Structures are given as structure tokens and as C-alpha cells.
Amino acid sequence: MSIPTGGTSQTTIYYGPWQCRQEWLTVCEAKCTSQGHKLMGCIWLADIKTDLKARFLGSPVSAGGRLAIKHCCCDYPRATDLKQRRDAWESGINAFRRAWARDFGAWPKAPDGTHWPGHHIWDLLHGGEPLADRNVLPVPPDNHKTINSAYLACYPGKGDWSKPGPYWPYAE
């Protein structure tokens, strides 16, 4: 996509789920404890990489950055208003996708033209906000199933989600 100052921005998303790095497990533990909960695990859902290319004083420049999307599985109680949360998501999904497109480009679609699911990073079942700006990530349908399975293991403390994973779990 073009950027206002001239040049381009390209966003690439690498999808997990992967085990979190040790430092993220430590941060998650502090987060859960500060809220009066126990850490059950941590899931690294995706890594968002942005590359910028532009000109500065007539010379080409490039820059970029990465943002790791991760979730702390604290022993949160299940939400009692899950239906209302899902209904809020369903009624606001189109506006959410338009807002996403302004920052990252069009919401991805499958080859058949259907939109990818939106994964709630802090899941609705455990109190996540349905339309919070930083709580939903477009995820390929197959990855979404895999991530949801990881959540089902992470919250009860099963699997390896409470153990540290590699610093970089993927190669570019």
C-alpha cells in the first residue's frame, strides 16, 4: 500500500501458534498474578512484519518492524455473557474489517471469496472484548482451527504452552 509521504508499506503476517519465548512467559505470569490469576500458558499467535520503502532527501530508504501477537492464558473464569459477545462481533464485523483495511490493507479472503475468520486474541469465552481494536486478527481458516485447539489446551494448562519455545519459530 502507498503511504502518505510517498513510498510503500508492505505487511506480512506469519501465523503460529507457537510456544512463547521465556521472557513473554515471565511477562504473562506477572500479568496474570497482578490480576489475581494463575498463569496456565502463553500462545504466540502470529508475527506481523512491516516493511517501509520511501525516499528521504532524494535517497531511497527502507525501514521496518515486527509485532508479536501473543496471548496469556490466565485461569480466567468463563464469561457468562458469551452469546451477547458473539452477537456484538457479528453485528460489528463489517465495520471492524473496514477499519482494519485503513491500517493494513483489505481483510484477507479465501480463494472462494469468503473472508478469513477474525480470531479474538483474548477470546470471548474468557472475557475478551468483541470489537476492541487490538483484539482481533484475520487468520486463515485452517490456522484458526489450529489456534482454537491450542486455546483449549492452554487454558487448562495442558500441552507445552507453559514451557518456553524457540526465539524464532519460523524461517522467512
N, C-alpha and C positions, 0 to 999 in steps of 0.2 A: 504494500500500500504506500501511497505517497504521503510524505509528511509536510506540514505547513511551511517549513523553512527550506523546502526543496530536498530532493533525495528520496530515499525509500526506507521502509521499515519492513522486515520480514520476521514473522513469529513462527516458531516451530515448537510443537509440543511432543515430548517423549512421555509415553504412558507406562505406568507401573501396573500393578502395585509391586513395590519393593520394600524391604525392611529399611527402617530409618537408620541413619548414622548414629553413632553413640552420643554425639553432642545434642542431637534432636531428641533422643530418648531422655536425656537429662533435663532438657527444657520442658518436655512433656510431663515428666514427673513433677517438676516444680509447679507447672500449671495446674495439674490435677490436685496436688496437695494443697495449693493455695485456695482452691475451690472446695476443699473438704472431701475430695475423692481420691481413689487409688488409681494409679496408672495400670492399665491392663495390657497396653501395647501401643505401637506407633506404626502408621502406614504412610509410606511415601507414595503418593498417588500419581504425580506427574512432575515433570521438569519443563518449565516454559523458558525457551531461549529466544531472545530478540536480538536481531542484527540490524544496525542502522548504517546507511551509506549516504553521505552528503558531501557538500563542498564547503570549505571554510577558508576564507581569504583566497579563493581561487584554487585551492588544492583539495584533492579528494581526501576524505577522512572516513573512518569507519569506527564503530563502537558497538557495544552490545552488553547484554547482561543475562542472567539466569534467575529464575524464581522457582524454588522448590515448593510444591504444593504437598503438604503433609497433614495428617490428622492424628491427634492424640485420642486414643480410646481410653477414656476415664470410665470409672464404674458409674456412669450417669444412669439415673432411672429412666425407664421408658416413658415417652411422652403420652399423656392421656388424651391429647387433642390431635392425634395423628391425621384423622380424616380432615379436619379443618386446615392443617398444614398442607396436606396434599391438594386440597381444593384451592388454596391460595396459590400454590405453584401452578396448577393447571390454568387458573384464570389469568395469571400474570406472565406466563411463559413467553408469549409473543413479544411483549414489551421488553422483557428481560433479554431476549435474543437480539432485538434492535439495539439496545444499549451496549451489549457485548460487541456487536458489529462496529460500532463507532470507535471502540478501542483496539479491537483485534482483527477485524475483518468479519466477513459473513460467518454465521453459525454453520458449522460443517454439516454436510448431508451425506447419506449413504448413496451408493450408485443408483438405487431405485427412487431417489429424490426425497426420501423421508429424512427429517432432521435427526441428528445424533441425540441420544438421551442427554439430559443435564444431570450430572452427578452432584448431589449435595455433599460437600466436603464434611461439614458437621451434619450428619444425617438427620433427617426429620424424625426418625423413630426415637432418637435420644435428645431432641430439643433444638435441632438446627433450624435456623430461620429460612423459610421457603424462598424468599426473593432477595436475600442480602447480597450485595454486590460481589463480595469475595467468598461466597459460599457455594457457588455453582460453577461447574466446569463441564464443557462439552466433552463427551467421551464416546469413542467408537462402541457400537452395541456389544461386541464380544468382550471388549475390555470392561465395559460396565458390569457385565455378569461376573467377571473375574473379581473386580473390585468389591462388588456387593458380597461375594463369597468370603473375601478377605475380612470385611467388616464383621460378618457373622462369626468368624474365628477370633478376631481381635478383641471384641468387647468382652467375651467370657475368658480371655486370657489363653486361648488355645493357639496352636501353631507356633511359629517363631517370631511373632510380631513384637514380643517383649525383648528380643535379642537384637543386638546391632547388626546391621548389614554392611555391605561394601561402601566405600566412599563414592564411587561412580558405578552404578549397577548396569549401565548400558554403554555401548560404543556408538560414536557418530559415524 
